[in-house]
């Protein structure tokens, strides 16, 4: 028992004991003080002292209950005691003391008082029945503790959703995402169902429905949707991973459901927007679009999927931006597509290579060996991004280990296709070497130099790359 609680009980007890001593032999104290009261004064003083003793007894009783029961035994047993219950029991004790003082000390009949009080209580009960219902409902909620300050509630009817910011004897206040305060009477919460979104765990499951055409396979939909959710760091860090399911089939195609977990209901809109952005981005680089009803005019898809997907990506990239359209078509037509499965290493650091990869669907992790012998993740590769350009142009060993985080659809461009273009335009080698030098400088700035040495001048690095490209393709 905390010392301050016992101290707060000690002093009232001493005062109450002193009052009992004085009340038991107050005439002796009066004579000792030189005062000789008459019979009437003696009766008044006796009633006053007895009344004070009953008040002191009630005060000590309530304090003892608070120290030993409300803040002692029950919390130790794991029972949460609401403050309204403590206040209510204290009020009952005071009412009982008032009744005892009236009936015993002042010898008044309780019948007339009860009759009058019953009428008054009935009138007050009718007038305040809503407040009384709220009060007792608040006690029930305090005993059951279905929610706490900071929890998110969804209250029916209407589906009001907000964060609990205050809970008192009459109402519960919630703050919505629109920063609007809603006051809900406790009786409404007791009489209507509500959902505690923050219980039993703080993570909240959100969902997004996306219609895709019938031509989109289930594996392709999973790669696009799950990687879109995993690209958001707060969602990727959740203990439960994103998942997908099929909701229904309609005139548009297949309606997919994407489920993911967010750490706080208050950040739902921001995180949902980020997931929507990633879905649109993934669909764009996969050469797909949101399905539309058949009765509406649809854009005629390209008969050449490589041109609509890989061709556009190559055209927008800085590495191949200097190539003509016919050269880009050569690259796109010579590309091959493969499916790589999650957690199966696609490339290993140090292995030989001579091709470049473009991510159409999914997401990959980049790991680089450190001095401690580990392979920490240093970056992620998202749809629309490419990697392996150094091996394609110079034949250098793979500089990192690449592992798919989700199932991925990857486009690979090999050395033979690139040789066909460089043989026709050898001057491209100088442009590509400058771009490689710039890209290496950016990578080293982001990841840090592995050996701690400086990067040197970009012109010298570009000349080194130019020599490697010329030697690799026999220019």
QUITA-V754896 format. One record per residue. N is the residue number from 0. PSI is psi in radians with two decimals (* if undefined). OMEGA is omega in whole degrees, -180 to 180 (NA if undefined). Layout:
n = {N,N}
psi = {PSI,PSI}
omega = {OMEGA,OMEGA}
This chain:
n = {0,1,2,3,4,5,6,7,8,9,10,11,12,13,14,15,16,17,18,19,20,21,22,23,24,25,26,27,28,29,30,31,32,33,34,35,36,37,38,39,40,41,42,43,44,45,46,47,48,49,50,51,52,53,54,55,56,57,58,59,60,61,62,63,64,65,66,67,68,69,70,71,72,73,74,75,76,77,78,79,80,81,82,83,84,85,86,87,88,89,90,91,92,93,94,95,96,97,98,99,100,101,102,103,104,105,106,107,108,109,110,111,112,113,114,115,116,117,118,119,120,121,122,123,124,125,126,127,128,129,130,131,132,133,134,135,136,137,138,139,140,141,142,143,144,145,146,147,148,149,150,151,152,153,154,155,156,157,158,159,160,161,162,163,164,165,166,167,168,169,170,171,172,173,174,175,176,177,178,179,180,181,182,183,184,185,186,187,188,189,190,191,192,193,194,195,196,197,198,199,200,201,202,203,204,205,206,207,208,209,210,211,212,213,214,215,216,217,218,219,220,221,222,223,224,225,226,227,228,229,230,231,232,233,234,235,236,237,238,239,240,241,242,243,244,245,246,247,248,249,250,251,252,253,254,255,256,257,258,259,260,261,262,263,264,265,266,267,268,269,270,271,272,273,274,275,276,277,278,279,280,281,282,283,284,285,286,287,288,289,290,291,292,293,294,295,296,297,298,299,300,301,302,303,304,305,306,307,308,309,310,311,312,313,314,315,316,317,318,319,320,321,322,323,324,325,326,327,328,329,330,331,332,333,334,335,336,337,338,339,340,341,342,343,344,345,346,347,348,349,350,351,352,353,354,355,356,357,358,359,360,361,362,363,364,365,366,367,368,369,370,371,372,373,374,375,376,377,378,379,380,381,382,383,384,385,386,387,388,389,390,391,392,393,394,395,396,397,398,399,400,401,402,403,404,405,406,407,408,409,410,411,412,413,414,415,416,417,418,419,420,421,422,423,424,425,426,427,428,429,430,431,432,433,434,435,436,437,438,439,440,441,442,443,444,445,446,447,448,449,450,451,452,453,454,455,456,457,458,459,460,461,462,463,464,465,466,467,468,469,470,471,472,473,474}
psi = {2.24,2.51,-0.67,-0.52,-0.75,-0.66,-0.71,-0.38,-0.45,-0.86,-0.78,-0.60,-0.70,-0.77,-0.73,-0.71,-0.70,-0.68,-0.67,-0.74,-0.79,-0.73,-0.56,-0.49,0.96,-0.44,-0.66,-0.68,-0.66,-0.77,-0.64,-0.54,-0.10,0.23,2.26,1.62,2.66,-3.07,-0.75,-0.76,-0.67,-0.72,-0.76,-0.77,-0.69,-0.75,-0.70,-0.79,-0.67,-0.65,-0.75,-0.65,-0.72,-0.68,-0.75,-0.67,-0.76,-0.68,-0.82,-0.66,-0.82,-0.69,-0.67,-0.71,-0.71,-0.71,-0.84,-0.50,-1.10,-0.69,0.14,-1.47,-0.85,-0.82,-0.63,-0.63,0.00,0.28,2.12,2.07,2.04,2.58,-0.53,-0.60,-0.70,-0.78,-0.71,-0.78,-0.64,-0.67,-0.70,-0.74,-0.73,-0.68,-0.66,-0.69,-0.70,-0.76,-0.70,-0.74,-0.74,-0.77,-0.70,-0.82,-0.86,-0.01,0.81,2.58,2.32,-0.22,-0.89,-0.68,-0.71,-0.67,-0.83,-0.78,-0.58,-0.75,-0.77,-0.71,-0.69,-0.80,-0.79,-0.63,-0.71,-0.72,-0.55,0.43,-0.60,-0.75,-0.68,-0.73,-0.71,-0.69,-0.89,-0.55,-0.67,-0.64,-0.73,-0.78,-0.61,-0.62,-0.74,-0.46,1.03,-0.20,2.90,2.96,2.26,-0.25,2.70,2.23,2.53,1.93,2.32,2.74,2.80,-0.37,0.56,2.33,2.30,2.99,2.28,2.13,-0.29,2.51,2.03,-2.95,-0.36,-0.60,2.98,2.29,2.28,2.59,2.08,3.00,-0.36,0.19,0.66,2.32,2.26,2.22,2.07,2.08,2.51,-0.59,-0.52,-0.70,-0.60,-0.60,-0.12,2.63,2.57,2.73,2.26,1.75,-0.44,0.04,2.35,-0.10,2.71,-0.41,2.41,2.33,2.17,2.86,2.64,2.38,2.21,2.11,2.22,2.71,2.77,-0.44,-0.33,2.11,2.85,-0.64,-0.68,-0.74,-0.71,-0.76,-0.76,-0.82,-0.80,-0.69,-0.55,-0.68,-0.72,-0.29,-0.21,2.09,-0.75,-0.57,-0.69,-0.49,-0.11,2.62,-0.43,2.42,2.70,2.67,2.87,2.75,2.87,2.17,-0.89,3.05,2.37,-2.90,-0.26,-0.59,-2.31,2.21,1.99,2.58,2.23,2.12,2.37,2.85,2.37,2.61,-0.33,2.28,-0.48,-0.31,0.25,-0.85,-0.74,-0.76,-0.62,-0.70,-0.73,-0.69,-0.74,-0.74,-0.79,-0.63,-0.83,-0.68,-0.79,-0.71,-0.67,-0.84,-0.28,-0.06,0.47,3.03,2.87,2.33,2.47,2.72,2.56,-0.56,-0.25,2.60,2.38,2.67,2.29,2.10,2.67,2.50,-0.23,1.71,-0.53,-0.69,-0.68,-0.48,-1.24,-0.70,-0.84,-0.67,-0.74,-0.67,-0.58,-0.24,2.62,-0.53,-0.73,0.30,-0.40,-0.12,2.59,2.90,-0.69,-0.56,-0.66,-0.63,-0.61,-0.77,-0.81,-0.72,-0.48,0.00,2.69,2.61,2.49,2.77,2.23,2.37,2.68,2.48,0.11,1.97,2.28,-0.77,2.60,2.38,2.29,-0.30,2.62,2.71,2.74,0.62,2.84,2.60,2.50,2.31,2.02,-0.77,2.51,-2.89,2.49,2.70,2.44,2.18,2.41,2.34,2.43,-3.10,-0.38,-0.03,0.02,3.01,1.30,2.68,2.24,-0.27,2.95,2.58,2.17,2.91,2.41,-0.22,2.75,2.79,2.82,0.22,-0.52,-0.69,-0.63,-0.73,-0.44,-0.18,0.26,2.62,2.78,2.27,-0.06,2.84,2.24,2.16,2.20,2.30,-0.65,3.00,2.42,2.59,2.08,2.41,2.27,2.33,2.14,3.07,-0.67,-0.71,-0.71,-0.60,-0.65,-0.64,-0.78,-0.49,-0.52,-0.57,1.40,-0.42,-0.31,-0.41,-0.68,-0.74,-0.78,-0.62,-0.67,-0.71,-0.71,-0.70,-0.75,-0.74,-0.67,-0.68,-0.72,-0.75,-0.75,-0.59,-0.65,-0.73,-0.38,2.53,2.34,-0.61,0.04,0.02,2.85,2.92,-0.32,3.13,2.53,-0.55,-0.71,-0.69,-0.70,-0.69,-0.63,-0.76,-0.69,-0.72,-0.68,-0.71,-0.77,-0.73,-0.68,-0.64,0.14,0.82,*}
omega = {180,-175,-176,178,178,178,179,176,-174,-175,174,179,178,179,179,178,178,178,178,179,-180,-178,-178,-179,-177,-178,179,177,179,178,179,177,177,-179,-179,-178,174,-175,-178,179,179,-180,-180,-179,180,179,-179,-180,179,177,179,178,178,177,178,178,180,179,179,179,179,180,179,177,-179,-176,-171,-175,-173,-179,-177,-172,-175,177,178,179,178,-180,178,-177,178,-180,-180,178,178,180,-178,179,176,178,177,179,179,178,178,178,177,179,179,180,-179,-175,-173,-175,-177,173,177,180,-180,-175,-179,180,179,179,-180,-178,179,178,-179,179,178,178,-180,-180,178,-177,-174,-175,179,179,179,178,177,-178,-179,174,176,177,179,179,178,179,-178,-177,178,177,-180,177,-179,178,177,-179,171,-169,174,-7,178,179,177,-178,179,-179,-179,-180,180,178,180,-173,-176,-171,174,-180,176,180,-178,178,177,-180,177,180,177,179,-177,177,-179,179,177,179,179,-175,-178,179,173,-180,172,-175,-176,-176,14,177,-173,-178,-177,-179,177,180,176,179,-176,174,177,-177,180,-178,180,-178,-180,179,179,179,178,-180,-177,-173,-177,178,178,178,-178,178,176,-172,-178,179,179,-178,-179,-179,178,-174,178,179,180,174,178,-180,-177,173,178,-175,178,-176,-179,177,-178,174,174,179,177,-174,179,-174,-176,180,-179,180,-175,-175,-178,-180,178,178,179,178,177,178,-178,178,180,179,180,179,-179,-177,174,-179,-178,177,177,-178,178,177,-176,-176,179,178,-179,177,-180,-178,179,178,179,-178,179,180,-178,-178,-176,-178,-179,180,178,-179,-178,-176,179,-177,-176,-178,-179,-178,176,-178,-180,177,176,178,177,178,-177,-178,179,-179,177,-179,178,175,175,-174,-175,174,175,-176,-180,175,177,-178,179,179,178,179,179,-179,179,-178,176,-178,174,-178,176,-178,-176,177,178,-180,-180,179,178,-177,-179,180,179,178,-179,176,-177,-178,174,179,-174,176,-178,-179,180,179,-179,-176,-180,177,-180,-172,-176,-178,-179,176,180,-176,-178,173,-178,-178,177,173,174,171,-174,169,-172,173,-178,176,-174,-176,-175,180,-179,179,-180,-179,-178,178,178,-179,-179,-179,177,-178,180,178,-179,179,177,180,177,179,179,-179,178,178,179,-180,180,178,-179,-174,-175,-180,-176,-177,178,-179,179,-177,-176,-179,-176,-180,179,178,179,179,177,179,-180,178,180,179,-179,-180,-176,-178,177,-179,NA}
